[in-house]
Amino acid sequence: MKNIFRILIILMSLAINAQHQKSRQNAEIYKNPIFAGDYPDPSIIRDGEDYYIVHSSFNYYPGLLIWTSKDLVNWRPITHALKKSVGSVWAPDLVKYNNKFYIYFPANNTNYVVWADTINGPWSDPVDLKIGSIDPGHFVDNKGNRFIYFSNGSYVPLSKDGLSVTGKEIHAYDGWKIPREWSIECFCLEGPKMIKKGEYYYLTVAEGGTAGPATSHMVISARSKSPFGPWENAPNNPIIRTNDSSEKWWSKGHASIIDDVKGNWWMVFHGYENGYYNMGRQTLLQPIEWTKDGWFKMKEGIKTEDEIKKPVGQSIKSDFKLSDTFTGTQLNQQWQFFDEYDSQRITFSSNGIKIKGKGKSIGESSPLLCTPSDHSYRAEVEVEIEGNGSAGLVLFYDTKLYTGIAFDKENIMAILRVWQFPTEKGVNKRHLFLRLEKKEQVVNMFYSMDGKGWLKIENSAEVSSFNHNVLSGFMSLKLGLSSVGEGSVTFRNFVYRPK
């Protein structure tokens, strides 16, 4: 009997050790994406042992949410750098220069810069550089002079403070010639990012088009002993590309390369997930290595979808989540309004967030949005209407396409591809609970009188086509809260659960 007892103890000990070993191994690996959901055009820097990243924020305000990390995998949001609406914000470039931080970005057919003395802000209002083109990439020559490359392969000089353009555009780079037989969207040279390593400047760009066929987007590298060229294209271009539509990650491109605190090198880029195009472009991370003749390439034997050994660094904790009681005194960082952030529309209290009605439809209402990070999920919220208005819980692509459930003081309304109609008449309630349940690409809609017993309406939606290849605009499917018409809507207890 004693022997059996000893054997049981040994087996239990082995099982516990195996579990601890598995936990240690899991802590040392990661799987892409590092940002799930719509986080395109990543721009990243390292400042000592801290990493900072920012993404395109398009028509969502406040915009340019900055995140920080110690290990390139676990991220915590810091602040939005852009409060003032200047249009659709594309591919930004985050920079630290002379102990100040800058973000350069295109919007509304020009380019802007915001700056701050510390990464936490406060950040300045946007300064118009009064120059066209897109995808600015800041760089400094060996004399400390500042410049910006643009997507057309040209650069312009900047003032010492980085807040104005001081000369004309000079063309310096033509890109890498894509074989004609490849299936791409367009040549579309984009996203220039430059680093200096050893005696060379390395220019990393995207080509092939950010959408279209899965095989379009790609990462191209070139180098020169001068930041102004002439540029020599890498012999192993493209550095990374989706080769076939059977792969998990499509349209891989728009990369920045960065070294970690141990001297290892990484590529941060974006891609669409096969089957989930409407989630937008998600942020991906993969190790690179340098060849003996001074070029970089993807590390051998590692695919984007693999389990990958994590960079060395502390895993910071983040309290970022989509669920929100709405009892704070300011807008939490997961939320952005479409088209504009108007603080006069919002009232904060311990009773929830009250949003003044706007427009005659959800598309006109600048709904409050957040970015879902899962294929399937449930979202629900408690809602109370004042005045003659309506409230909605929707999946929102843009002002011309959204779907979900809404109600006014009389009826429950279904919204199918913008078509809105009463589906449950004569409910006559101003205080209700709304729920959306998304399972893969099908969305079911519910309401409740008390938040406990839920009633499914007869209408459901299929949303796989709510994506850029169908609709253009580079948007994704966001969860939204709308306040429409004359009156206001109070939202409480928003709950998001992956399924």
Secondary structure, 3 states (H helix, E strand, C coil): CHHHHHHHHHHHHHHHHHHHHHHHHHHCEEECCCECCCCCCCEEEEECCEEEEECCCECEECEEEEEEECCCCCEEEEEEEECCCCCCECCCEEEEECCEEEEEEEECCEEEEEEECCCCCCCCCCEECCCCCCCCEEEECCCCCEEEECCCCEEEEECCCCCCECCCCEECCCCCCCCCCCCCCCCCCEEEEEEEECCEEEEEEEECCCCCCCCCCEEEEEEECCCCCCCEECCCCCCEECCCCCCCEEEEEEEEEEECCCCCEEEEEEEEECCCHHHCCEEEEEEEEECCCCCEEECCCCCCCCEEECCCCCCCCCCCCCCECCCCCCCCCCCEEECCCCHHHEEEECCEEEEECCCCCHHHCCCEEECCCCCCEEEEEEEEEECCEEEEEEEEEECCEEEEEEECCCCEEEEECCEEEEEECCCCCCEEEEEEEEECCEEEEEEECCCCCEEEEEEEEECCCCCHHHHCCCCCCEEEEEEEECCEEEEEEEEEEEC
